[in-house]
């Protein structure tokens, strides 16, 4: 999470730190400093010299926060060019945008802290409810995963883990379904591969594998294709009826 930090960096250390980290392009940068902020574009503004928190995100957006309030005193929702260097001996950050044409210029006088933080990209859409609730809802309506799918059991224990949904498809083949409430990753593909391999060994039958989730990473989708497994997008769940009983292995769902 916290990749690097400097307390009370010198002007040269500040410029070197920001220059190196801006080229990295993957980190959120924060500078706590006494500085002056000048904006020029559709309007013009100057923030008097004072203590501010300057925040640069990995997408190039810029925010300058004062000591109170949730709204920054100045910001750029996106930037086309970020430059850090010296002007008359003072560290200067220049954030430019071409359309519309505007810039924010920050002069740093005394810096208390500069740090680089790497945040994981959020998984995005997450289905409401727990994974167990997702499991029960799809056991009741497996056609949301695939038409003609019949659930035989869920949370079926094996020596390599519990299978979320164990089913047969419309053609009579066994199907192992791995469920994820959020974006599915390569780890989910590894899980599904283990379960499919084990069920094939135990049953002696052809077994299909399906990963069901609201979305999936590109590497995970590629791994599924290499393994001959499938992805099914599930972005909404039916209301779960109270008192839903788990079917037996040989009973219809």
Backbone as CSV, one residue per row, in Angstrom:
resi,resn,N_x,N_y,N_z,CA_x,CA_y,CA_z,C_x,C_y,C_z
1,UNK,0.841,-1.201,0.000,0.000,0.000,0.000,0.878,1.253,0.000
2,UNK,1.629,1.495,1.096,2.553,2.633,1.143,3.869,2.202,0.504
3,UNK,4.223,2.828,-0.631,5.405,2.413,-1.389,6.654,3.205,-1.011
4,UNK,6.511,4.486,-0.708,7.674,5.302,-0.351,7.199,6.552,0.368
5,UNK,8.085,7.103,1.201,7.711,8.279,1.991,8.976,9.061,2.353
6,UNK,8.850,10.384,2.336,9.940,11.246,2.788,9.362,12.288,3.735
7,UNK,9.978,12.408,4.900,9.605,13.450,5.858,10.543,14.635,5.690
8,UNK,9.976,15.823,5.604,10.731,17.069,5.452,11.795,16.959,4.359
9,UNK,11.386,16.571,3.141,12.375,16.462,2.067,12.901,17.834,1.665
10,UNK,14.131,17.873,1.218,14.693,19.108,0.675,14.034,19.378,-0.675
11,UNK,14.158,20.596,-1.214,13.598,20.865,-2.543,14.077,19.868,-3.596
12,UNK,15.362,19.551,-3.582,15.892,18.600,-4.565,15.296,17.209,-4.365
13,UNK,15.163,16.789,-3.107,14.570,15.479,-2.830,13.109,15.421,-3.259
14,UNK,12.382,16.512,-3.063,10.977,16.558,-3.471,10.841,16.416,-4.982
15,UNK,11.640,17.180,-5.727,11.574,17.121,-7.187,11.965,15.735,-7.694
16,UNK,13.021,15.162,-7.109,13.448,13.824,-7.526,12.380,12.779,-7.229
17,UNK,11.767,12.860,-6.037,10.742,11.902,-5.622,9.536,11.969,-6.570
18,UNK,9.011,13.170,-6.781,7.827,13.318,-7.626,8.136,12.971,-9.079
19,UNK,9.303,13.376,-9.575,9.658,13.063,-10.962,9.711,11.571,-11.211
20,UNK,10.351,10.849,-10.280,10.462,9.392,-10.422,9.097,8.729,-10.337
21,UNK,8.288,9.150,-9.367,6.992,8.504,-9.154,5.985,8.852,-10.242
22,UNK,6.058,10.044,-10.793,5.153,10.410,-11.891,5.445,9.560,-13.124
23,UNK,6.718,9.232,-13.351,7.058,8.358,-14.487,6.534,6.949,-14.260
24,UNK,6.468,6.531,-12.998,5.910,5.224,-12.649,4.460,5.129,-13.103
25,UNK,3.662,6.161,-12.775,2.298,6.262,-13.264,1.296,5.314,-12.661
26,UNK,1.638,4.637,-11.560,0.707,3.672,-10.962,0.316,4.048,-9.535
27,UNK,0.811,5.176,-9.049,0.660,5.468,-7.630,-0.129,6.745,-7.382
28,UNK,-0.724,6.816,-6.199,-1.332,8.043,-5.707,-0.254,8.780,-4.921
29,UNK,-0.014,10.033,-5.283,1.022,10.834,-4.637,0.379,11.911,-3.788
30,UNK,0.886,12.096,-2.571,0.396,13.131,-1.676,1.571,13.968,-1.185
31,UNK,1.367,15.285,-1.218,2.376,16.214,-0.702,1.697,17.127,0.306
32,UNK,2.233,17.171,1.520,1.758,18.101,2.546,2.802,19.193,2.649
33,UNK,2.402,20.400,2.276,3.419,21.450,2.162,2.811,22.844,2.274
34,UNK,3.672,23.797,2.564,3.302,25.201,2.400,3.557,25.544,0.943
35,UNK,2.530,26.009,0.266,2.673,26.252,-1.154,1.696,27.320,-1.635
36,UNK,1.882,27.724,-2.875,0.995,28.683,-3.535,0.424,27.998,-4.764
37,UNK,-0.879,28.179,-4.996,-1.553,27.501,-6.094,-2.161,28.550,-7.023
38,UNK,-1.793,28.477,-8.296,-2.318,29.406,-9.301,-3.022,28.603,-10.374
39,UNK,-4.260,29.006,-10.691,-5.022,28.368,-11.763,-5.275,29.380,-12.868
40,UNK,-5.145,28.936,-14.113,-5.480,29.796,-15.251,-6.181,28.941,-16.308
41,UNK,-7.291,29.429,-16.811,-8.040,28.704,-17.831,-9.324,29.428,-18.130
42,UNK,-10.462,28.758,-17.889,-11.760,29.385,-18.126,-11.999,30.545,-17.159
43,UNK,-11.250,30.540,-16.068,-11.249,31.646,-15.115,-9.820,31.746,-14.600
44,UNK,-9.623,32.525,-13.567,-8.291,32.625,-12.968,-8.448,32.680,-11.465
45,UNK,-7.538,32.034,-10.745,-7.603,32.061,-9.284,-6.223,31.864,-8.706
46,UNK,-6.052,32.393,-7.514,-4.802,32.209,-6.778,-5.159,31.836,-5.350
47,UNK,-4.597,30.741,-4.875,-4.730,30.378,-3.468,-3.510,30.926,-2.740
48,UNK,-3.760,31.818,-1.782,-2.648,32.422,-1.060,-1.744,31.351,-0.473
49,UNK,-0.496,31.698,-0.310,0.448,30.761,0.289,-0.083,30.269,1.625
50,UNK,-0.088,28.973,1.776,-0.602,28.363,2.991,-0.294,26.885,2.982
51,UNK,-0.774,26.182,3.981,-0.514,24.751,4.088,-1.642,23.982,3.404
52,UNK,-1.259,23.110,2.454,-2.221,22.359,1.658,-1.784,20.902,1.532
53,UNK,-2.761,20.065,1.184,-2.474,18.686,0.787,-2.695,18.608,-0.720
54,UNK,-1.642,18.284,-1.447,-1.716,18.138,-2.899,-1.783,16.644,-3.209
55,UNK,-2.797,16.245,-3.989,-3.014,14.832,-4.290,-3.001,14.628,-5.801
56,UNK,-2.130,13.746,-6.263,-2.044,13.365,-7.672,-2.386,11.891,-7.794
57,UNK,-3.430,11.579,-8.557,-3.842,10.186,-8.709,-3.214,9.575,-9.965
58,UNK,-3.268,8.242,-10.034,-2.610,7.524,-11.126,-3.199,7.868,-12.488
59,UNK,-4.447,8.332,-12.535,-5.058,8.703,-13.815,-4.706,10.127,-14.236
60,UNK,-3.867,10.815,-13.457,-3.447,12.164,-13.794,-4.297,13.257,-13.193
61,UNK,-5.350,12.910,-12.478,-6.179,13.944,-11.848,-5.437,14.561,-10.668
62,UNK,-5.782,15.818,-10.384,-5.087,16.591,-9.362,-6.106,17.252,-8.439
63,UNK,-5.831,17.214,-7.132,-6.659,17.907,-6.153,-5.753,18.611,-5.152
64,UNK,-6.180,19.809,-4.745,-5.470,20.559,-3.709,-6.464,20.859,-2.595
65,UNK,-6.206,20.320,-1.400,-7.132,20.460,-0.277,-6.559,21.388,0.794
66,UNK,-7.447,22.211,1.356,-7.091,23.044,2.488,-7.421,22.368,3.792
67,UNK,-7.427,23.133,4.881,-7.563,22.533,6.214,-8.993,22.178,6.582
68,UNK,-9.980,22.597,5.794,-11.356,22.236,6.122,-12.178,22.080,4.842
69,UNK,-13.348,21.427,4.997,-14.250,21.248,3.868,-13.898,20.029,3.037
70,UNK,-14.906,19.506,2.316,-14.680,18.333,1.477,-14.297,18.712,0.051
71,UNK,-14.557,19.957,-0.331,-14.259,20.387,-1.681,-12.833,20.916,-1.769
72,UNK,-12.065,20.468,-2.765,-10.706,20.988,-2.903,-10.716,22.466,-3.274
73,UNK,-9.645,23.172,-2.916,-9.549,24.584,-3.271,-9.224,24.749,-4.748
74,UNK,-8.664,23.707,-5.334,-8.423,23.687,-6.765,-8.251,22.236,-7.205
75,UNK,-8.521,21.983,-8.481,-8.425,20.612,-8.968,-8.386,20.600,-10.489
76,UNK,-7.912,19.470,-11.029,-7.975,19.173,-12.448,-8.547,17.767,-12.567
77,UNK,-9.708,17.585,-13.214,-10.275,16.237,-13.335,-9.429,15.322,-14.207
78,UNK,-8.658,15.899,-15.101,-7.694,15.135,-15.885,-6.588,16.077,-16.335
79,UNK,-5.431,15.511,-16.656,-4.311,16.319,-17.120,-3.696,15.651,-18.339
80,UNK,-3.183,16.469,-19.236,-2.478,15.956,-20.413,-0.970,15.968,-20.209
81,UNK,-0.510,16.786,-19.267,0.925,16.852,-19.022,1.174,17.265,-17.577
82,UNK,2.075,16.567,-16.917,2.484,16.897,-15.556,3.996,17.111,-15.561
83,UNK,4.434,18.258,-15.055,5.863,18.585,-15.040,6.253,19.003,-13.636
84,UNK,7.399,18.495,-13.177,7.934,18.907,-11.891,9.378,19.340,-12.115
85,UNK,9.733,20.513,-11.586,11.084,21.024,-11.757,11.306,22.237,-10.878
86,UNK,12.254,23.066,-11.264,12.599,24.242,-10.467,12.307,25.520,-11.251
87,UNK,11.854,26.526,-10.531,11.710,27.865,-11.082,12.254,28.834,-10.037
88,UNK,13.349,29.488,-10.380,14.032,30.391,-9.461,14.339,29.716,-8.124
89,UNK,14.775,28.471,-8.220,15.202,27.724,-7.046,14.108,27.047,-6.248
90,UNK,12.820,27.271,-6.610,11.709,26.665,-5.882,11.117,25.497,-6.678
91,UNK,10.771,24.388,-5.988,10.101,23.291,-6.686,8.737,23.743,-7.204
92,UNK,8.432,23.412,-8.455,7.184,23.810,-9.087,6.568,22.588,-9.783
93,UNK,5.267,22.403,-9.546,4.504,21.379,-10.249,3.540,22.084,-11.196
94,UNK,3.574,21.698,-12.464,2.682,22.279,-13.463,1.821,21.175,-14.051
95,UNK,0.499,21.322,-13.895,-0.468,20.355,-14.428,-1.263,21.043,-15.530
96,UNK,-1.097,20.564,-16.775,-1.734,21.205,-17.922,-2.795,20.311,-18.545
97,UNK,-3.816,20.980,-19.058,-4.906,20.314,-19.767,-5.130,21.072,-21.076
98,UNK,-5.304,20.347,-22.196,-5.402,20.993,-23.502,-6.829,21.315,-23.920
99,UNK,-7.782,20.533,-23.479,-9.161,20.773,-23.908,-10.123,20.576,-22.733
100,UNK,-10.558,21.689,-22.100,-10.217,23.074,-22.435,-8.789,23.395,-22.000
101,UNK,-8.237,24.478,-22.554,-6.865,24.857,-22.243,-6.810,25.518,-20.867
102,UNK,-6.110,24.880,-19.940,-6.010,25.397,-18.582,-4.825,24.752,-17.881
103,UNK,-4.381,25.359,-16.803,-3.292,24.761,-16.043,-3.399,25.150,-14.577
104,UNK,-2.784,24.297,-13.736,-2.613,24.579,-12.313,-1.113,24.577,-12.041
105,UNK,-0.634,25.630,-11.434,0.790,25.759,-11.112,0.936,25.847,-9.602
106,UNK,1.735,24.931,-9.038,1.914,24.866,-7.587,3.395,25.093,-7.264
107,UNK,3.642,26.092,-6.451,5.008,26.376,-5.999,5.127,25.888,-4.552
108,UNK,6.081,25.003,-4.298,6.280,24.440,-2.960,7.363,25.244,-2.230
109,UNK,7.010,25.763,-1.054,7.970,26.533,-0.259,8.636,25.673,0.816
110,UNK,7.836,24.965,1.570,8.375,24.085,2.628,7.503,22.842,2.692
111,UNK,8.129,21.675,2.538,7.396,20.419,2.456,7.573,19.608,3.736
112,UNK,6.446,19.208,4.331,6.492,18.391,5.545,6.519,16.906,5.224
113,UNK,5.813,16.515,4.155,5.666,15.086,3.860,5.356,14.900,2.378
114,UNK,5.981,13.896,1.783,5.591,13.437,0.442,5.567,11.909,0.490
115,UNK,4.524,11.329,-0.086,4.425,9.870,-0.046,3.768,9.329,-1.309
116,UNK,4.106,8.086,-1.610,3.543,7.377,-2.757,2.782,6.169,-2.241
117,UNK,1.529,6.043,-2.657,0.644,4.970,-2.213,0.120,4.235,-3.439
118,UNK,0.204,2.921,-3.430,-0.359,2.133,-4.527,-1.640,1.483,-4.037
119,UNK,-2.752,1.844,-4.653,-4.051,1.299,-4.299,-4.462,0.257,-5.326
120,UNK,-4.985,-0.834,-4.853,-5.496,-1.834,-5.785,-6.733,-1.305,-6.496
121,UNK,-6.828,-1.659,-7.763,-8.014,-1.248,-8.511,-9.233,-1.921,-7.907
122,UNK,-10.295,-1.198,-7.679,-11.488,-1.810,-7.119,-12.080,-2.838,-8.047
123,UNK,-12.749,-3.821,-7.421,-13.313,-4.901,-8.227,-14.506,-4.461,-9.034
124,UNK,-15.069,-3.304,-8.725,-16.225,-2.835,-9.485,-17.511,-3.357,-8.904
125,UNK,-18.441,-3.730,-9.778,-19.767,-4.151,-9.365,-19.703,-5.378,-8.466
126,UNK,-20.433,-5.342,-7.359,-20.532,-6.469,-6.442,-22.000,-6.770,-6.212
127,UNK,-22.374,-8.024,-6.369,-23.759,-8.409,-6.151,-24.140,-8.220,-4.692
128,UNK,-25.369,-7.767,-4.459,-25.852,-7.592,-3.102,-26.011,-8.951,-2.428
129,UNK,-25.827,-8.941,-1.118,-25.979,-10.184,-0.371,-24.656,-10.922,-0.264
130,UNK,-24.632,-11.955,0.551,-23.423,-12.745,0.747,-23.278,-13.768,-0.379
131,UNK,-22.107,-14.400,-0.432,-21.891,-15.440,-1.433,-22.803,-16.635,-1.162
132,UNK,-23.099,-16.899,0.108,-24.019,-17.999,0.439,-25.424,-17.701,-0.073
133,UNK,-25.852,-16.437,0.017,-27.167,-16.058,-0.499,-27.197,-16.149,-2.019
134,UNK,-26.101,-15.764,-2.652,-25.994,-15.919,-4.105,-26.112,-17.393,-4.485
135,UNK,-25.436,-18.235,-3.721,-25.459,-19.667,-3.970,-26.877,-20.237,-3.868
136,UNK,-27.606,-19.853,-2.825,-28.963,-20.378,-2.636,-29.916,-19.849,-3.713
137,UNK,-29.761,-18.566,-4.073,-30.646,-17.984,-5.083,-30.450,-18.648,-6.433
138,UNK,-29.201,-18.917,-6.818,-28.949,-19.547,-8.112,-29.246,-21.041,-8.088
139,UNK,-29.204,-21.659,-6.905,-29.639,-23.047,-6.809,-31.132,-23.159,-7.091
140,UNK,-31.893,-22.132,-6.722,-33.331,-22.101,-6.966,-33.638,-21.795,-8.426
141,UNK,-32.838,-20.906,-9.040,-33.084,-20.529,-10.437,-31.795,-20.649,-11.249
142,UNK,-31.332,-21.860,-11.486,-30.067,-22.056,-12.210,-30.132,-21.635,-13.674
143,UNK,-31.352,-21.414,-14.203,-31.466,-20.963,-15.587,-30.847,-19.572,-15.783
144,UNK,-30.626,-18.842,-14.669,-29.926,-17.559,-14.771,-28.466,-17.761,-15.170
145,UNK,-27.942,-18.950,-14.900,-26.581,-19.297,-15.320,-26.610,-19.884,-16.718
146,UNK,-27.552,-20.827,-16.924,-27.625,-21.521,-18.216,-28.985,-22.189,-18.359
147,UNK,-29.680,-21.969,-19.474,-30.975,-22.640,-19.690,-30.814,-24.162,-19.653
148,UNK,-31.735,-24.826,-18.981,-31.711,-26.276,-18.906,-30.823,-26.851,-17.828
149,UNK,-30.191,-25.981,-17.035,-29.304,-26.455,-15.969,-30.132,-26.926,-14.778
150,UNK,-29.798,-28.105,-14.243,-30.478,-28.657,-13.068,-29.463,-28.848,-11.947
151,UNK,-29.703,-28.237,-10.809,-28.780,-28.328,-9.678,-29.015,-29.626,-8.926
152,UNK,-27.949,-30.378,-8.722,-28.007,-31.626,-7.963,-27.649,-31.405,-6.495
153,UNK,-26.735,-30.505,-6.248,-26.275,-30.252,-4.877,-25.524,-28.928,-4.860
154,UNK,-25.370,-28.354,-3.677,-24.506,-27.186,-3.558,-23.642,-27.299,-2.326
155,UNK,-22.508,-26.574,-2.357,-21.467,-26.696,-1.330,-21.118,-28.174,-1.139
156,UNK,-20.935,-28.850,-2.272,-20.615,-30.279,-2.257,-19.157,-30.453,-1.850
157,UNK,-18.890,-31.141,-0.733,-17.504,-31.261,-0.265,-16.689,-32.239,-1.116
158,UNK,-15.460,-31.855,-1.400,-14.490,-32.749,-2.026,-13.171,-32.563,-1.283
159,UNK,-12.194,-33.386,-1.603,-10.911,-33.260,-0.908,-10.092,-32.066,-1.404
160,UNK,-10.610,-31.335,-2.408,-9.913,-30.128,-2.866,-10.750,-28.874,-2.612
161,UNK,-11.845,-29.026,-1.853,-12.679,-27.881,-1.512,-14.145,-28.122,-1.804
162,UNK,-14.973,-27.148,-1.419,-16.411,-27.276,-1.604,-16.861,-26.695,-2.936
163,UNK,-17.621,-27.481,-3.704,-18.136,-27.035,-5.001,-19.387,-26.200,-4.757
164,UNK,-19.411,-24.987,-5.278,-20.548,-24.086,-5.041,-21.853,-24.683,-5.543
165,UNK,-21.894,-25.034,-6.814,-23.082,-25.673,-7.393,-22.627,-26.861,-8.232
166,UNK,-23.291,-28.010,-8.012,-23.019,-29.224,-8.763,-24.285,-29.534,-9.543
167,UNK,-24.181,-29.637,-10.858,-25.387,-29.671,-11.683,-25.218,-30.585,-12.902
168,UNK,-26.336,-30.737,-13.648,-26.313,-31.354,-14.972,-26.907,-30.371,-15.965
169,UNK,-26.344,-30.362,-17.166,-26.872,-29.459,-18.182,-27.977,-30.135,-18.985
170,UNK,-28.503,-29.426,-19.954,-29.632,-29.947,-20.740,-29.262,-31.197,-21.517
171,UNK,-27.962,-31.366,-21.806,-27.517,-32.553,-22.526,-27.141,-33.712,-21.631
172,UNK,-27.259,-33.537,-20.296,-26.963,-34.615,-19.362,-25.551,-34.620,-18.817
173,UNK,-24.697,-33.673,-19.239,-23.324,-33.641,-18.738,-23.261,-32.994,-17.355
174,UNK,-22.326,-33.460,-16.544,-22.116,-32.859,-15.235,-21.485,-31.462,-15.397
175,UNK,-21.893,-30.560,-14.510,-21.390,-29.185,-14.558,-20.974,-28.761,-13.152
176,UNK,-19.766,-28.258,-13.018,-19.275,-27.682,-11.773,-19.323,-26.166,-11.934
177,UNK,-20.007,-25.485,-10.994,-20.154,-24.033,-11.079,-19.444,-23.384,-9.891
178,UNK,-18.548,-22.454,-10.188,-17.876,-21.647,-9.162,-18.489,-20.257,-9.193
179,UNK,-18.890,-19.730,-8.034,-19.586,-18.453,-7.952,-18.706,-17.386,-7.309
180,UNK,-18.794,-16.157,-7.838,-18.115,-15.006,-7.246,-19.058,-13.812,-7.281
181,UNK,-19.169,-13.112,-6.136,-20.038,-11.927,-6.053,-19.433,-10.715,-6.745
182,UNK,-18.112,-10.674,-6.832,-17.422,-9.535,-7.424,-16.616,-10.022,-8.617
183,UNK,-15.735,-9.181,-9.099,-14.957,-9.526,-10.294,-14.152,-10.802,-10.075
184,UNK,-14.300,-11.747,-10.972,-13.588,-13.013,-10.880,-12.159,-12.849,-11.377
185,UNK,-11.226,-13.487,-10.683,-9.810,-13.391,-11.026,-9.259,-14.771,-11.375
186,UNK,-7.955,-14.811,-11.646,-7.325,-16.081,-12.003,-7.387,-17.093,-10.865
187,UNK,-7.437,-16.614,-9.628,-7.555,-17.542,-8.498,-8.849,-18.332,-8.583
188,UNK,-9.938,-17.670,-9.005,-11.220,-18.374,-9.174,-11.113,-19.420,-10.274
189,UNK,-10.359,-19.109,-11.336,-10.155,-20.086,-12.418,-9.381,-21.292,-11.899
190,UNK,-8.363,-21.049,-11.068,-7.594,-22.153,-10.493,-8.498,-23.050,-9.634
191,UNK,-9.361,-22.415,-8.836,-10.293,-23.191,-8.013,-11.180,-24.068,-8.874
192,UNK,-11.797,-23.456,-9.883,-12.706,-24.196,-10.751,-11.989,-25.338,-11.454
193,UNK,-10.769,-25.095,-11.917,-10.002,-26.145,-12.600,-9.764,-27.333,-11.678
194,UNK,-9.414,-27.056,-10.415,-9.198,-28.140,-9.454,-10.470,-28.960,-9.253
195,UNK,-11.611,-28.280,-9.109,-12.864,-28.992,-8.865,-13.268,-29.837,-10.072
196,UNK,-13.143,-29.276,-11.257,-13.516,-30.009,-12.473,-12.633,-31.240,-12.637
197,UNK,-11.338,-31.072,-12.436,-10.404,-32.199,-12.558,-10.750,-33.307,-11.577
198,UNK,-11.080,-32.919,-10.326,-11.383,-33.935,-9.309,-12.692,-34.652,-9.607
199,UNK,-13.705,-33.925,-10.045,-14.990,-34.569,-10.351,-14.842,-35.507,-11.544
200,UNK,-14.041,-35.138,-12.532,-13.788,-36.036,-13.662,-13.141,-37.333,-13.194
201,UNK,-12.179,-37.216,-12.284,-11.492,-38.401,-11.762,-12.450,-39.302,-10.994
202,UNK,-13.321,-38.701,-10.195,-14.230,-39.481,-9.354,-15.395,-40.074,-10.132
203,UNK,-15.914,-39.335,-11.104,-17.118,-39.777,-11.818,-16.821,-40.588,-13.068
204,UNK,-15.673,-40.340,-13.682,-15.371,-41.000,-14.944,-16.204,-40.461,-16.097
205,UNK,-16.889,-39.335,-15.896,-17.738,-38.738,-16.925,-17.124,-37.427,-17.431
206,UNK,-17.584,-36.985,-18.611,-17.211,-35.639,-19.047,-17.791,-34.605,-18.079
207,UNK,-17.019,-33.622,-17.722,-17.456,-32.604,-16.767,-17.133,-31.220,-17.332
208,UNK,-18.120,-30.358,-17.336,-17.913,-28.977,-17.752,-17.694,-28.094,-16.522
209,UNK,-17.020,-26.975,-16.723,-16.821,-26.018,-15.638,-17.325,-24.657,-16.044
210,UNK,-18.058,-23.994,-15.133,-18.609,-22.669,-15.395,-18.259,-21.752,-14.233
211,UNK,-17.711,-20.585,-14.552,-17.433,-19.555,-13.560,-18.494,-18.472,-13.712
212,UNK,-19.308,-18.257,-12.689,-20.407,-17.294,-12.740,-20.088,-16.118,-11.826
213,UNK,-20.115,-14.906,-12.385,-19.770,-13.702,-11.631,-20.308,-12.489,-12.390
214,UNK,-20.365,-11.321,-11.721,-20.829,-10.129,-12.437,-19.851,-9.640,-13.497
215,UNK,-18.556,-9.901,-13.315,-17.552,-9.503,-14.294,-16.297,-10.327,-14.058
216,UNK,-15.321,-10.196,-14.962,-14.118,-11.033,-14.889,-12.937,-10.263,-15.454
217,UNK,-11.746,-10.512,-14.925,-10.552,-9.872,-15.456,-10.164,-10.513,-16.787
218,UNK,-9.442,-9.759,-17.620,-9.015,-10.291,-18.917,-8.086,-11.502,-18.765
219,UNK,-7.108,-11.469,-17.824,-6.266,-12.659,-17.655,-7.067,-13.890,-17.227
220,UNK,-8.073,-13.693,-16.387,-8.901,-14.827,-15.951,-9.707,-15.381,-17.112
221,UNK,-10.242,-14.503,-17.962,-11.016,-14.957,-19.117,-10.135,-15.751,-20.074
222,UNK,-8.910,-15.292,-20.255,-7.975,-16.016,-21.119,-7.623,-17.377,-20.522
223,UNK,-7.465,-17.429,-19.194,-7.151,-18.701,-18.530,-8.311,-19.681,-18.654
224,UNK,-9.537,-19.187,-18.569,-10.708,-20.049,-18.760,-10.699,-20.674,-20.153
225,UNK,-10.438,-19.843,-21.160,-10.443,-20.333,-22.541,-9.380,-21.410,-22.739
226,UNK,-8.197,-21.193,-22.154,-7.121,-22.186,-22.284,-7.494,-23.510,-21.646
227,UNK,-8.290,-23.457,-20.574,-8.672,-24.665,-19.840,-9.969,-25.280,-20.352
228,UNK,-10.591,-24.674,-21.356,-11.840,-25.210,-21.878,-13.017,-25.002,-20.948
229,UNK,-12.944,-23.958,-20.123,-14.010,-23.642,-19.176,-14.780,-22.424,-19.662
230,UNK,-15.932,-22.141,-19.033,-16.805,-21.073,-19.524,-17.055,-20.026,-18.448
231,UNK,-17.375,-18.816,-18.906,-17.779,-17.728,-18.018,-19.227,-17.366,-18.287
232,UNK,-20.003,-17.148,-17.209,-21.376,-16.691,-17.329,-21.539,-15.427,-16.489
233,UNK,-22.002,-14.367,-17.115,-22.207,-13.106,-16.412,-23.519,-13.145,-15.640
234,UNK,-23.440,-12.890,-14.338,-24.632,-12.833,-13.483,-24.613,-11.483,-12.777
235,UNK,-25.511,-10.595,-13.155,-25.516,-9.241,-12.591,-26.740,-8.951,-11.732
236,UNK,-27.671,-9.898,-11.643,-28.863,-9.714,-10.807,-29.296,-11.063,-10.283
237,UNK,-29.827,-11.062,-9.070,-30.270,-12.301,-8.437,-31.753,-12.218,-8.122
238,UNK,-32.448,-13.352,-8.180,-33.856,-13.350,-7.763,-33.960,-13.215,-6.255
239,UNK,-35.112,-12.767,-5.784,-35.344,-12.703,-4.339,-35.318,-14.111,-3.781
240,UNK,-34.631,-14.276,-2.679,-34.499,-15.598,-2.075,-35.686,-15.890,-1.184
241,UNK,-36.357,-17.003,-1.440,-37.501,-17.378,-0.624,-37.024,-17.881,0.732
242,UNK,-37.769,-17.540,1.764,-37.430,-18.007,3.111,-37.694,-19.505,3.206
243,UNK,-36.827,-20.163,3.975,-37.043,-21.576,4.212,-36.662,-22.459,3.043
244,UNK,-35.816,-21.967,2.139,-35.398,-22.767,1.000,-34.571,-23.951,1.492
245,UNK,-35.007,-25.159,1.136,-34.310,-26.373,1.576,-33.309,-26.800,0.514
246,UNK,-32.182,-27.290,0.942,-31.177,-27.767,-0.003,-31.617,-29.103,-0.583
247,UNK,-31.596,-29.266,-1.945,-32.024,-30.536,-2.534,-31.023,-31.619,-2.244
248,UNK,-31.510,-32.847,-2.206,-30.613,-33.998,-2.109,-29.936,-34.221,-3.424
249,UNK,-28.906,-35.066,-3.429,-28.097,-35.279,-4.626,-28.904,-35.827,-5.785
250,UNK,-29.916,-36.646,-5.498,-30.675,-37.287,-6.574,-32.105,-36.764,-6.653
251,UNK,-32.366,-35.630,-6.015,-33.685,-35.027,-6.068,-33.662,-33.843,-7.011
252,UNK,-34.775,-33.578,-7.713,-34.820,-32.404,-8.579,-34.785,-31.127,-7.753
253,UNK,-34.195,-30.061,-8.325,-34.139,-28.771,-7.623,-35.510,-28.150,-7.571
